[in-house]
Amino acid sequence: MVTAKVAQDVPLYSGEKIKAGTRVVGEVLAVTPPENSQPATIALRFDRIDIAGQTVPIATDLRALASPMEVDAAQQATSGEDRGSMPPWSQTTVQIGGDVVYRGGGPVARGVETVGTPVYGGAWGVLSQVSSSPGEPCRGPIAGNDHPQALWVFSHDACGVYGYDIAITHAGRTNPEGRIVLQSSTGDFDIRSGSALLLRVNGTPDSLTQNEVVSK
């Protein structure tokens, strides 16, 4: 079994939320060690969440994966002076993927374009409209759902792997749905505790459909 926790409140169409700290549960499906010139792989899936004592089935794909160092960097102020002199809610940070979060009343921006808004409170993060980038396999809005999504430390177009020398060879979006496969470039690899996953919910009960679940 593999478990993760939702890192930022996830808003739903109903007006309710999947609260930060909600447990996301999955399992390792297969592990292949490196042999000769063949890379190591691991297959896993996250297929349920625990809400108010109930287990809710979900089908997810993996949009992005980031190492603990990338997560830590995304939560640090861009200026060394800001780290000591300004409170966290007014510091400027850079998301994994390049969006800049201007806390203290500013937007989430990519250059001069506003792509989201900061979220404050016990579980900080951002709400941004998901976008695709040319040449990248990740999708933008699905079925017309252009509502801002909870992305925590990720940019609106974050896609792929950050801080690890591995690749997502199957994201779980297509058959076999939900099966996520990670592959090393060479030799073994280790996904460390504190890593961040940007999971997208594919098929669920209506109240969860097409919302982003951000976990670590």
N, C-alpha and C positions, 0 to 999 in steps of 0.2 A: 504494500500500500504506500502511496505517496500523498502527502497532504500539503496544502498551501493555505494562505489566509488572504482574503480580500483586503487590499491596502487602502482603499478609498471608498466612501459611500457611493454605491452605484444607483443612479436614479432610474426608475421604471416608468412605463407609460401610465400606470395607475396612479402615479404620484407617490407611491411607496418607494422604499429603498432597500437594496441589499446592503446591510451595514458593514462598515469596515470591521475586520476581525472575523467575519463569517468564514467558516472552514470550507475549503474546496478539496474534494477527495478524488483520488485517482489511483492508478496502479501501473506498475511496470509490466509491460507485455512481453518483452524479449530483450535480451542483451547479447551482443555479438562481440567478443574480444578481437583485438587486432591479430591478424595472422598473415605472415609473409608480407605482401604489399597491400593487403586489404585493411581498410580503416575499421575502427571500432564504431559500433552503433548501439543505440538504445531506443526502444519503442515504448511509449507510454501514452496514457490518456487520462484526462480529467473529466469525469462523467457524472458528478453529483455535488451538491452543496447542502450543508446542514443549516436549516433556518428554523428557529423557534422549536427545536426538538424534532423537526421533521426532515427527512431526506428528500431533496428535490432532484430528479434526474435532469441532466443537461448534456448537450453535445457541443463540444468546443473544438476550435482549431487554434493553433499558436501563431500569432501575428509577429511577436518579437520576444526575444530573450536577452537579458542583460546580466552581467556579472555584478557581484557586490560592489566592486570598485566603481563601476559605472553608476550604480544606484547612489552611492555615497557622493560622487561628484555632482550628480544632478540635484542634490539637496544642499550644496554648499554655495554660498554667495560668490558671485563672479569677481568681486573686488575683495582683496584681503582686508582693507579697512572696514568694509561693511560687516565682516564677520565679528568684529569686536565692538563696533560702535553703533550698529543698527539692530533693532529687534528682528527676529526671524520673519515676522509678517510684513516687513517692508524691504526685505532683501531681494535683489535680482538674481535669479538662478537660470541655468540652461538645462533644458530637458534632454533626455537621451534621444538623439535624432536632430537636435539643433534649435528647437523653439526656445524663445527667451520668455521667462515669466517675470513680468514687472509687478511684483507684489507692492502693496501699499497704495492701491487704487489704479494700477495700470492693467493692461491686458496681457494675454499670452500672444506673442507675435513671432512671425518669421519675416525678418526684414521690416518692411513698412506695412505688411499685411497682418491684420488681427485674425488669429486663428482660434482663440478661445479665451476663457476667463479663469483666473486663479480661484481655488476653493480654500477657505480658511476653516479653522476649528480643530477638533481633536485629531481628525484624519485629513491632513492637507493633501492637495493634489490640484488637478485642473479639469475643466470641462471643455472639450474641443470637438469640433466636427471632424470625423475621421476622413482622411483623404488618401488617395493612391498617388504614387510617384511614377513617372515614366521609367520603364525598364525594371520596375519592382513588381513582384507577384502579389502583393497585398492589395486588397480591394478598398474602395471608398465606401460611400453609403450603400446599404443593401435594401432593395425593395422600397426605395424612396425614403428610408429612414435617415434623415440628415440631422436628427437631434444631437446636441452636444453629448459626448460620451465621457465617462470617467476614465482618464488615462494615467493618473498618478504622476509618475516621473517620465513618462514617454511623450514624444512629440506626436502631433496629429497625423503624421505620415510615417511614423516609426515602423520599420519592417526588417525582419531578419535578426541577426545575432550581433550583440555588442559586447566586446570585452572578452570573448572566447574565440579560440581558433577552431570553431566547429561550424557546421551548416545544418539548416533545417531542410532535410531532403523530402519530407512529407509533412505538411502542416496540419493534416486532419480535416481539410475542407472538402476533399473529394474522396471517393471510395478507395480504401476503407475509411469512412467518416469517423472522425474522432481519434484516429491513430496518428500520433505525433512521432516522427522519427528524426533523431539527431545523429549526426555522423562527424567523426573527427577528421582532421586533415591527415594526420599520421598518429599512430600509437593510441594509447589510452587517453581518456579525458574525464574530467571531474566537474560536475555541476554543483557548485558550492552552496551551502546554506546562506540565505540572504540574497540569493539571485532573484531577479524579477521576471515574471512572465506576463505578457499581454495576451490574454486569452479572449477570443471572440466566441460568443454563444451562437451556435448555428441553429439548433432545433430544440425547443423547450416548450413548456407551457406558455400560453400567450403573454403572461405577465413578465416573462423573462426574455422573450424573443428579441433578438437583434440588439441586445445591450452588451456593452463591453464589460468584462470582468477582469479587474487588474489584481494580480496576486503576487505574493512573494514567498 
